[in-house]
Each structure stands twice: as structure tokens, then as C-alpha cells.
Amino acid sequence: MVDRLDNCPDEPGPPENGGCAKKQLVVLTDAKLEIKDKVFFKTNSDVIEKKSFALLDNVAAVLQAHPEIAKVRVEGHTDNVGDPAYNKDLSGRRAASVRKYLVGKGVVDARLDSAGFGMERPIAKNDDDAGRSQNRRVEFMIVE
């Protein structure tokens, strides 16, 4: 596995673990850090649920292992239920909350931006629970 896509470039591990000894919850691509789980928040809140801490710790570890990634934008997205202005604000607060968590785990503040897009960028149809669930997400886009 090439180092630029290796979650753990200083540690031997198989490709199915992102080059790490332990199974990873994050896959590094050229465009983003793809997470294999969702970031969960308390309902109508920007408070991250504890069950997402391991995932976010893995994101922080990958960023720390790759100082050549100069800037990552934490993006918050919602489904189409509710007021569009409220959803955009909520998605922004959630992205900022994730950014703050990562900084607390040692990721340099200047390497992270956050933005909320509300319901503007769906990845699935919003006409059923499954689609709306996919649209409620946090993404980690590599900007520089």
C-alpha cells in the first residue's frame, strides 16, 4: 500500500486494514477521508454521542499520520425534514462540533475548516427513511 493512502505509514498492516495492524474505520482517498460508520449526535443537537468517539479518534489518528494533508473541511449535511434555515444552522454546528473534537484529540486547528450544507447536497433520495438516513452525515473532504 502506498504511504499516501496508508492510514498508518509507520506501522505494518494489511491493505484491508488501511495499512494498519488494527481494523480501521477510515479509508484515506485522494479526495477525502471516507468513514465506515456515521457520526451520531443527540437529536436536534450538536452534541456528539459517545458511540462515535472511536470513529472520530480514528479520523484524528489518520490526520496525525499524514501531515502532508494541509487542510480538511468537516462538512455537515441533513435530510430534507424541517426548516431549511434551521437544518443549515444545525449542520454547521455539528460540523464545528466535530472539528472541535478533532482539535481536542491533537489535530492542529489550522488544518481543519468546517461548513454546514443542510439539505443542499443530498446523496440519496429524501422520500423514505433509508434515504434520509444516508443524507444525515458528516464528511471529511481534503481541501489541500
Backbone as a chain_set.jsonl record, in Angstrom:
{"seq": "MVDRLDNCPDEPGPPENGGCAKKQLVVLTDAKLEIKDKVFFKTNSDVIEKKSFALLDNVAAVLQAHPEIAKVRVEGHTDNVGDPAYNKDLSGRRAASVRKYLVGKGVVDARLDSAGFGMERPIAKNDDDAGRSQNRRVEFMIVE", "coords": {"N": [[0.858, -1.174, 0.0], [0.597, 2.181, -0.88], [2.225, 4.916, 0.77], [0.85, 7.393, 0.833], [-1.823, 6.727, 0.886], [-2.014, 5.161, 3.055], [-3.222, 4.507, 6.199], [-1.654, 4.162, 8.435], [1.316, 4.81, 8.069], [3.743, 4.275, 9.352], [3.611, 1.786, 10.425], [3.349, -1.727, 10.124], [0.82, -3.414, 8.251], [-2.103, -5.046, 6.878], [-3.626, -4.348, 3.618], [-6.448, -4.376, 3.764], [-6.914, -3.334, 6.254], [-6.296, -0.745, 5.948], [-3.575, -0.485, 5.908], [-2.808, -0.683, 8.518], [-2.212, -2.289, 11.737], [-4.51, -2.816, 13.229], [-8.067, -3.099, 12.563], [-9.552, -0.557, 10.608], [-11.632, 2.382, 10.765], [-11.699, 4.286, 8.948], [-11.053, 5.249, 5.62], [-8.557, 6.376, 3.59], [-8.629, 8.446, 0.821], [-7.824, 10.058, -2.329], [-9.416, 12.316, -2.357], [-10.882, 12.524, 0.018], [-11.434, 11.668, 3.529], [-12.827, 8.771, 3.997], [-15.393, 7.594, 5.935], [-16.355, 4.655, 7.699], [-18.563, 4.395, 9.207], [-21.265, 6.176, 10.786], [-21.298, 9.531, 12.088], [-22.729, 10.134, 15.088], [-25.195, 12.14, 16.658], [-26.826, 13.725, 19.433], [-30.368, 14.066, 19.306], [-31.565, 16.774, 17.384], [-29.373, 18.374, 18.076], [-25.956, 19.49, 18.55], [-24.326, 17.879, 19.964], [-22.047, 15.349, 20.197], [-22.534, 11.868, 20.139], [-21.371, 9.352, 22.399], [-20.844, 6.878, 21.211], [-19.684, 7.483, 18.816], [-17.118, 8.274, 19.273], [-14.862, 6.512, 18.96], [-14.695, 6.28, 16.184], [-14.182, 8.976, 15.449], [-11.786, 9.324, 16.808], [-10.204, 7.654, 15.281], [-10.236, 9.057, 12.843], [-8.795, 11.338, 13.674], [-6.318, 10.127, 14.246], [-5.515, 9.246, 11.698], [-5.255, 11.717, 10.387], [-3.165, 12.8, 11.892], [-1.159, 11.035, 11.22], [-0.669, 11.764, 8.679], [0.728, 14.391, 7.888], [1.092, 15.758, 5.543], [-1.372, 16.299, 4.502], [-2.796, 19.195, 4.253], [-5.154, 20.641, 4.727], [-8.408, 19.975, 5.811], [-11.847, 19.877, 5.266], [-14.491, 19.714, 7.404], [-17.619, 18.586, 6.844], [-21.035, 19.137, 7.367], [-24.223, 17.627, 6.925], [-27.762, 17.424, 6.282], [-31.038, 15.841, 6.228], [-34.122, 16.38, 4.364], [-36.12, 17.086, 6.1], [-37.926, 19.352, 8.014], [-37.239, 22.859, 8.747], [-35.427, 24.585, 6.281], [-33.491, 26.638, 6.868], [-32.997, 26.225, 9.601], [-31.968, 23.606, 9.495], [-29.632, 24.028, 8.015], [-28.175, 25.639, 9.783], [-27.984, 23.837, 11.974], [-26.503, 21.738, 10.795], [-24.112, 23.084, 10.346], [-23.334, 23.684, 12.979], [-22.963, 21.1, 13.933], [-20.848, 20.176, 12.311], [-18.872, 21.958, 13.182], [-18.68, 21.121, 15.813], [-17.594, 18.559, 15.523], [-15.152, 19.264, 14.397], [-14.032, 20.674, 16.569], [-13.818, 18.541, 18.383], [-11.855, 16.956, 17.081], [-9.655, 18.703, 17.161], [-9.304, 18.732, 19.892], [-8.273, 16.221, 20.143], [-5.74, 16.468, 19.277], [-5.286, 17.234, 16.619], [-4.01, 19.722, 14.543], [-5.362, 22.895, 14.749], [-5.368, 24.739, 12.559], [-5.413, 23.101, 10.369], [-7.965, 22.335, 9.885], [-11.215, 23.057, 8.683], [-14.681, 23.931, 8.914], [-17.994, 23.35, 7.724], [-21.458, 23.81, 7.131], [-24.003, 22.342, 5.241], [-26.644, 21.797, 5.299], [-29.583, 20.68, 3.791], [-28.733, 20.839, 1.208], [-27.01, 19.212, -0.381], [-27.799, 16.383, -1.126], [-27.168, 12.815, -1.024], [-28.738, 10.763, -1.501], [-32.152, 9.844, -2.238], [-34.724, 11.713, -0.64], [-37.121, 10.552, 0.039], [-37.783, 8.437, 1.672], [-37.163, 6.71, 4.836], [-34.663, 5.383, 4.76], [-33.204, 6.72, 2.74], [-33.198, 9.345, 3.755], [-31.716, 8.903, 6.066], [-29.182, 8.324, 4.997], [-28.544, 10.823, 3.993], [-28.209, 12.386, 6.244], [-25.347, 13.227, 7.519], [-21.754, 13.36, 8.168], [-18.926, 14.527, 6.528], [-15.497, 14.302, 5.469], [-13.6, 16.214, 3.747], [-10.748, 16.483, 1.703], [-9.012, 19.37, 1.258], [-6.621, 20.694, 0.784]], "CA": [[0.0, 0.0, 0.0], [1.412, 3.396, -0.949], [2.132, 5.682, 2.021], [-0.125, 8.491, 0.799], [-3.147, 6.174, 1.163], [-1.841, 4.278, 4.204], [-3.633, 5.143, 7.454], [-0.578, 4.014, 9.421], [2.52, 4.602, 7.261], [4.888, 3.844, 10.156], [3.234, 0.535, 11.09], [2.956, -2.722, 9.125], [-0.54, -3.93, 8.345], [-2.653, -5.432, 5.574], [-4.414, -3.33, 2.913], [-7.849, -4.348, 4.226], [-6.936, -2.517, 7.472], [-5.742, 0.563, 5.61], [-2.142, -0.495, 6.183], [-2.614, -0.681, 9.973], [-2.337, -3.581, 12.399], [-5.909, -2.973, 13.649], [-9.115, -2.718, 11.62], [-9.755, 0.891, 10.573], [-12.97, 2.909, 10.494], [-11.474, 5.379, 8.0], [-10.295, 4.927, 4.413], [-7.989, 7.585, 3.015], [-8.619, 8.513, -0.639], [-7.223, 11.313, -2.781], [-10.34, 13.437, -2.176], [-11.481, 12.639, 1.347], [-11.32, 10.584, 4.489], [-14.108, 8.085, 3.951], [-15.651, 6.929, 7.205], [-17.129, 3.429, 7.527], [-19.698, 4.471, 10.117], [-21.788, 7.539, 10.845], [-21.104, 10.299, 13.31], [-24.051, 10.263, 15.699], [-25.419, 13.285, 17.532], [-28.102, 13.749, 20.141], [-31.411, 14.605, 18.442], [-31.669, 18.239, 17.289], [-28.281, 18.911, 18.868], [-24.612, 19.305, 18.006], [-23.577, 17.078, 20.928], [-21.649, 14.069, 19.619], [-22.794, 10.72, 21.008], [-20.151, 8.621, 22.769], [-20.594, 5.754, 20.3], [-18.915, 7.982, 17.665], [-15.772, 8.683, 19.689], [-13.836, 5.648, 18.358], [-14.607, 6.685, 14.779], [-13.509, 10.279, 15.369], [-10.399, 9.105, 17.238], [-9.531, 7.083, 14.116], [-10.038, 10.176, 11.921], [-7.698, 12.137, 14.22], [-5.071, 9.37, 14.084], [-5.149, 9.278, 10.28], [-4.771, 13.064, 10.093], [-1.859, 12.977, 12.531], [-0.197, 10.211, 10.485], [-0.491, 12.349, 7.347], [0.888, 15.843, 7.981], [1.057, 16.354, 4.203], [-2.738, 16.779, 4.274], [-2.716, 20.526, 4.863], [-6.451, 21.193, 5.122], [-9.597, 19.134, 5.676], [-13.101, 20.559, 5.606], [-15.511, 18.871, 8.021], [-18.891, 19.023, 6.272], [-22.26, 18.61, 7.954], [-25.347, 17.538, 5.997], [-29.009, 16.95, 6.878], [-32.068, 15.424, 5.284], [-34.998, 17.49, 3.98], [-37.196, 17.244, 7.075], [-37.801, 20.551, 8.837], [-36.964, 24.165, 8.158], [-34.114, 24.613, 5.637], [-32.542, 27.511, 7.581], [-32.626, 25.534, 10.839], [-31.116, 22.469, 9.145], [-28.311, 24.529, 7.63], [-27.515, 26.033, 11.029], [-27.672, 22.612, 12.732], [-25.407, 21.025, 10.128], [-22.898, 23.862, 10.605], [-22.934, 23.491, 14.378], [-22.461, 19.726, 14.069], [-19.514, 20.127, 11.7], [-17.976, 22.677, 14.088], [-18.501, 20.268, 16.991], [-16.642, 17.509, 15.126], [-13.86, 19.949, 14.26], [-13.555, 20.929, 17.928], [-13.426, 17.245, 18.942], [-10.588, 16.56, 16.474], [-8.617, 19.576, 17.72], [-9.093, 18.217, 21.241], [-7.505, 14.972, 20.034], [-4.381, 16.769, 18.848], [-5.16, 17.701, 15.234], [-3.721, 21.154, 14.537], [-6.538, 23.704, 14.433], [-5.249, 25.367, 11.241], [-5.607, 22.09, 9.323], [-9.384, 21.99, 9.806], [-12.302, 24.014, 8.499], [-15.972, 23.252, 8.999], [-19.074, 24.004, 6.983], [-22.742, 23.118, 7.139], [-24.708, 22.475, 3.975], [-28.055, 21.478, 5.463], [-30.144, 19.703, 2.853], [-28.344, 21.261, -0.138], [-26.203, 18.237, -1.132], [-28.195, 15.006, -0.801], [-26.518, 11.72, -1.744], [-29.801, 9.779, -1.707], [-33.473, 10.465, -2.271], [-35.269, 12.018, 0.682], [-38.516, 10.142, 0.073], [-38.01, 7.378, 2.654], [-36.256, 6.767, 5.984], [-33.32, 4.933, 4.393], [-32.55, 7.809, 2.013], [-32.962, 10.467, 4.676], [-30.627, 8.5, 6.963], [-27.919, 8.491, 4.268], [-28.283, 12.246, 3.813], [-27.754, 12.942, 7.531], [-23.979, 12.701, 7.569], [-20.585, 14.222, 8.267], [-17.898, 14.104, 5.586], [-14.175, 14.881, 5.69], [-13.078, 16.47, 2.41], [-9.387, 17.0, 1.649], [-9.039, 20.616, 0.507], [-5.214, 20.948, 0.375]], "C": [[0.899, 1.23, 0.0], [1.172, 4.247, 0.293], [1.061, 6.766, 1.989], [-1.547, 8.011, 1.062], [-3.145, 5.249, 2.366], [-2.228, 5.016, 5.483], [-2.516, 5.161, 8.48], [0.75, 3.784, 8.689], [3.74, 4.118, 8.041], [4.65, 2.506, 10.852], [2.859, -0.486, 10.009], [1.528, -3.216, 9.352], [-1.09, -4.205, 6.963], [-3.489, -4.311, 4.949], [-5.868, -3.248, 3.396], [-8.013, -3.59, 5.544], [-6.346, -1.138, 7.2], [-4.259, 0.66, 5.894], [-1.809, -0.505, 7.663], [-2.739, -2.097, 10.535], [-3.794, -3.869, 12.788], [-6.857, -2.541, 12.542], [-9.387, -1.22, 11.748], [-11.2, 1.244, 10.263], [-12.916, 4.027, 9.466], [-10.658, 4.847, 6.827], [-9.845, 6.252, 3.803], [-8.009, 7.474, 1.497], [-7.95, 9.826, -1.037], [-8.093, 12.514, -2.447], [-10.861, 13.612, -0.759], [-11.053, 11.506, 2.269], [-12.709, 9.96, 4.551], [-14.306, 7.329, 5.26], [-16.595, 5.749, 6.969], [-18.309, 3.343, 8.477], [-20.185, 5.914, 10.078], [-21.321, 8.212, 12.127], [-22.508, 10.55, 13.857], [-24.076, 11.442, 16.673], [-26.714, 13.088, 18.291], [-29.112, 14.463, 19.24], [-31.504, 16.122, 18.544], [-30.56, 18.954, 18.057], [-26.961, 18.734, 18.127], [-23.72, 18.518, 18.971], [-23.316, 15.689, 20.33], [-21.927, 12.951, 20.622], [-21.504, 9.931, 21.215], [-19.835, 7.486, 21.806], [-19.827, 6.189, 19.048], [-17.476, 8.352, 18.015], [-14.678, 7.835, 19.04], [-13.624, 6.008, 16.886], [-13.828, 7.985, 14.651], [-12.064, 10.196, 15.854], [-9.581, 8.537, 16.081], [-9.272, 8.163, 13.064], [-8.848, 11.024, 12.386], [-6.36, 11.431, 14.016], [-4.597, 9.386, 12.631], [-4.609, 10.659, 9.915], [-3.386, 13.302, 10.696], [-0.777, 12.167, 11.819], [0.12, 10.79, 9.105], [-0.4, 13.873, 7.409], [0.889, 16.527, 6.61], [-0.357, 16.787, 3.796], [-2.844, 18.106, 5.02], [-4.055, 21.033, 5.377], [-7.56, 20.187, 4.819], [-10.809, 19.967, 6.084], [-14.076, 19.512, 6.16], [-16.854, 19.412, 7.549], [-20.058, 18.339, 6.977], [-23.396, 18.681, 6.951], [-26.575, 17.019, 6.741], [-29.92, 16.392, 5.792], [-32.971, 16.625, 4.998], [-36.156, 17.718, 4.944], [-36.929, 18.503, 7.904], [-37.47, 21.788, 8.03], [-35.559, 24.191, 7.546], [-33.079, 25.475, 6.371], [-32.074, 26.855, 8.878], [-31.663, 24.385, 10.531], [-29.716, 22.921, 8.747], [-27.519, 24.95, 8.862], [-27.088, 24.805, 11.836], [-26.498, 21.87, 12.108], [-24.08, 21.757, 10.342], [-22.396, 23.689, 12.022], [-22.385, 22.086, 14.594], [-21.067, 19.588, 13.477], [-18.486, 20.821, 12.601], [-17.686, 21.855, 15.344], [-17.503, 19.143, 16.701], [-15.247, 18.107, 14.989], [-13.236, 20.179, 15.643], [-13.082, 19.628, 18.594], [-12.052, 16.833, 18.405], [-9.426, 17.411, 16.984], [-8.283, 19.121, 19.142], [-8.296, 16.927, 21.273], [-6.125, 15.194, 19.431], [-4.211, 17.177, 17.396], [-4.988, 19.222, 15.278], [-4.923, 21.919, 13.986], [-6.518, 24.248, 13.004], [-5.46, 24.384, 10.09], [-7.081, 21.773, 9.079], [-10.262, 23.209, 9.575], [-13.585, 23.234, 8.719], [-17.016, 24.065, 8.253], [-20.318, 23.147, 7.083], [-23.489, 23.393, 5.852], [-26.19, 22.142, 4.089], [-28.485, 20.408, 4.488], [-29.731, 19.973, 1.403], [-27.665, 20.2, -0.986], [-26.591, 16.796, -0.769], [-27.396, 13.992, -1.618], [-27.518, 10.599, -2.021], [-31.127, 10.536, -1.779], [-33.98, 10.652, -0.853], [-36.715, 11.537, 0.839], [-38.793, 8.937, 0.968], [-36.951, 7.466, 3.755], [-34.822, 6.395, 5.619], [-32.558, 6.048, 3.671], [-32.239, 8.98, 2.916], [-31.816, 10.151, 5.626], [-29.264, 8.668, 6.277], [-27.542, 9.963, 4.135], [-27.847, 12.94, 5.089], [-26.353, 12.396, 7.787], [-22.961, 13.81, 7.824], [-19.569, 13.649, 7.287], [-16.619, 14.892, 5.863], [-13.484, 15.036, 4.331], [-11.665, 17.051, 2.487], [-9.384, 18.209, 0.717], [-7.638, 20.941, -0.03], [-4.379, 19.739, 0.736]], "O": [[1.847, 1.315, 0.781], [0.057, 4.298, 0.811], [0.428, 7.035, 3.009], [-2.402, 8.817, 1.43], [-4.16, 4.621, 2.669], [-1.627, 6.038, 5.814], [-2.439, 6.072, 9.304], [1.259, 2.663, 8.693], [4.681, 3.599, 7.442], [5.394, 2.133, 11.759], [2.131, -0.151, 9.075], [1.09, -3.408, 10.486], [-0.596, -3.657, 5.977], [-3.997, -3.438, 5.653], [-6.449, -2.163, 3.431], [-9.133, -3.238, 5.914], [-5.94, -0.442, 8.131], [-3.732, 1.754, 6.098], [-0.644, -0.35, 8.032], [-3.298, -2.986, 9.893], [-4.258, -5.006, 12.693], [-6.505, -1.725, 11.69], [-9.445, -0.682, 12.853], [-11.903, 0.497, 9.583], [-13.933, 4.641, 9.143], [-9.701, 4.095, 7.01], [-10.66, 7.134, 3.536], [-7.469, 6.519, 0.939], [-7.555, 10.612, -0.176], [-7.578, 13.618, -2.27], [-11.241, 14.716, -0.368], [-10.411, 10.539, 1.859], [-13.645, 10.55, 5.091], [-13.467, 6.512, 5.641], [-17.512, 5.826, 6.152], [-18.982, 2.314, 8.539], [-19.588, 6.765, 9.418], [-20.995, 7.553, 13.114], [-23.364, 11.109, 13.171], [-23.118, 11.697, 17.402], [-27.601, 12.363, 17.84], [-28.742, 15.369, 18.493], [-31.52, 16.685, 19.639], [-30.787, 20.023, 18.624], [-26.859, 17.934, 17.197], [-22.499, 18.496, 18.812], [-24.248, 14.955, 20.003], [-21.601, 13.069, 21.803], [-20.658, 9.854, 20.325], [-18.664, 7.164, 21.605], [-19.364, 5.335, 18.292], [-16.699, 8.709, 17.129], [-13.662, 8.38, 18.61], [-12.49, 6.033, 16.408], [-12.914, 8.085, 13.833], [-11.206, 10.926, 15.357], [-8.413, 8.885, 15.91], [-8.201, 8.185, 12.457], [-7.991, 11.386, 11.58], [-5.374, 12.071, 13.651], [-3.402, 9.524, 12.37], [-3.608, 10.761, 9.206], [-2.536, 13.936, 10.073], [0.389, 12.562, 11.812], [1.064, 10.355, 8.445], [-1.342, 14.568, 7.028], [0.708, 17.742, 6.525], [-0.519, 17.558, 2.85], [-2.965, 18.142, 6.244], [-4.098, 21.775, 6.359], [-7.637, 19.628, 3.725], [-10.798, 20.662, 7.1], [-14.436, 18.555, 5.474], [-17.192, 20.564, 7.821], [-20.065, 17.122, 7.16], [-23.529, 19.66, 6.216], [-26.451, 16.269, 7.709], [-29.614, 16.461, 4.601], [-32.631, 17.755, 5.345], [-37.079, 18.469, 4.631], [-35.832, 18.686, 8.43], [-37.428, 21.764, 6.799], [-34.593, 23.851, 8.228], [-31.917, 25.083, 6.483], [-30.893, 26.92, 9.217], [-30.66, 24.211, 11.224], [-28.728, 22.276, 9.098], [-26.329, 24.653, 8.972], [-25.959, 24.742, 12.324], [-25.597, 21.423, 12.818], [-23.039, 21.119, 10.5], [-21.194, 23.564, 12.256], [-21.438, 21.904, 15.359], [-20.199, 18.952, 14.074], [-17.368, 20.333, 12.764], [-16.575, 21.893, 15.873], [-16.665, 18.819, 17.543], [-14.267, 17.504, 15.427], [-12.053, 19.908, 15.851], [-12.064, 19.618, 19.286], [-11.185, 16.412, 19.171], [-8.333, 16.893, 17.212], [-7.119, 19.127, 19.545], [-7.712, 16.573, 22.297], [-5.42, 14.238, 19.109], [-3.087, 17.446, 16.971], [-5.732, 19.919, 15.967], [-5.426, 21.624, 12.901], [-7.538, 24.221, 12.316], [-5.665, 24.804, 8.951], [-7.407, 21.02, 8.161], [-10.073, 24.256, 10.194], [-13.573, 22.003, 8.709], [-16.935, 25.29, 8.164], [-20.245, 21.919, 7.115], [-23.596, 24.541, 5.419], [-26.917, 22.196, 3.097], [-27.845, 19.364, 4.366], [-30.308, 19.403, 0.477], [-27.733, 20.275, -2.213], [-25.795, 16.074, -0.169], [-26.997, 14.265, -2.751], [-27.196, 9.614, -2.687], [-31.207, 11.713, -1.427], [-33.696, 9.842, 0.029], [-37.452, 12.056, 1.677], [-39.927, 8.46, 1.019], [-35.969, 8.198, 3.628], [-33.874, 7.012, 6.106], [-31.388, 6.287, 3.968], [-31.149, 9.548, 2.855], [-31.027, 11.035, 5.958], [-28.302, 9.105, 6.908], [-26.361, 10.31, 4.161], [-27.184, 13.975, 5.032], [-26.189, 11.253, 8.215], [-23.252, 15.001, 7.716], [-19.373, 12.435, 7.221], [-16.653, 15.992, 6.413], [-12.861, 14.099, 3.833], [-11.414, 17.992, 3.24], [-9.711, 18.094, -0.464], [-7.492, 21.405, -1.16], [-3.173, 19.725, 0.489]]}, "num_chains": 1, "name": "protein.A"}
